[in-house]
Amino acid sequence: MAVGLAEEELRNALTRRGLGWEIVYVAATEPPGTVVTVDPAEGERIETGGVVKVSVSTGEPVTASPDPTGGDTD
């Protein structure tokens, strides 16, 4: 249920459950501010006071990196 929420919604939900969070912003196809992954995964147990690692979309497209050696990648 956490994946797909807005960042603020997830922060509020974690606070209500006595959990902390660590946010990382990542390029993803989801709209900006949308939660794309959580760790521990949904359904896994975490103790009160624990920290959930959250990846949030920047809304920027994911692009392939050029070959740093200058060679052909095909």
C-alpha positions in Angstrom: 0.0 0.0 0.0 3.0 2.4 0.6 4.2 2.2 -3.0 2.2 4.6 -5.1 1.4 7.0 -2.2 2.5 10.6 -2.2 5.7 11.2 -0.2 3.9 13.3 2.4 1.1 10.7 2.9 3.8 8.0 3.6 5.7 10.3 6.0 2.4 10.9 7.9 1.6 7.2 8.0 5.1 6.3 9.2 5.0 9.0 11.9 1.6 7.6 13.2 3.2 4.2 13.5 6.2 5.5 15.4 8.7 4.9 12.5 11.3 7.1 11.0 12.2 7.4 7.3 15.2 7.9 5.0 14.2 9.4 1.7 16.2 9.0 -1.6 15.0 10.7 -4.8 15.3 8.6 -7.9 14.6 9.0 -11.6 11.4 7.0 -12.3 8.5 7.2 -14.7 6.0 7.7 -11.8 4.8 11.3 -11.2 7.2 13.4 -9.1 6.7 12.8 -5.3 5.4 9.3 -5.7 6.8 6.5 -3.6 8.4 3.8 -5.8 10.0 1.5 -3.3 10.2 0.9 0.5 12.7 -1.1 2.5 11.8 -3.1 4.5 9.3 -4.3 1.9 5.6 -4.0 2.6 4.4 -6.7 4.9 7.8 -7.2 6.6 8.0 -6.5 10.3 9.8 -3.5 11.7 10.2 -2.4 15.3 8.8 0.8 16.6 11.4 3.5 16.2 12.8 1.7 13.1 13.7 3.5 9.9 12.1 2.8 6.5 14.2 3.6 3.5 11.9 5.2 0.9 12.6 5.9 -2.8 10.6 8.8 -4.3 10.3 9.6 -8.0 11.7 12.8 -9.3 9.5 12.3 -12.4 12.6 12.4 -14.6 12.8 9.8 -17.3 15.2 6.9 -16.7 18.0 7.1 -19.3 20.8 4.8 -20.2 24.3 6.0 -19.3 26.8 6.3 -22.2 29.6 3.8 -22.3 32.4 5.4 -20.3 35.1 3.7 -22.5 33.7 5.3 -25.6 33.1 1.9 -27.2 30.0 0.7 -28.9 27.4 -0.7 -26.4 25.7 -2.9 -29.0 
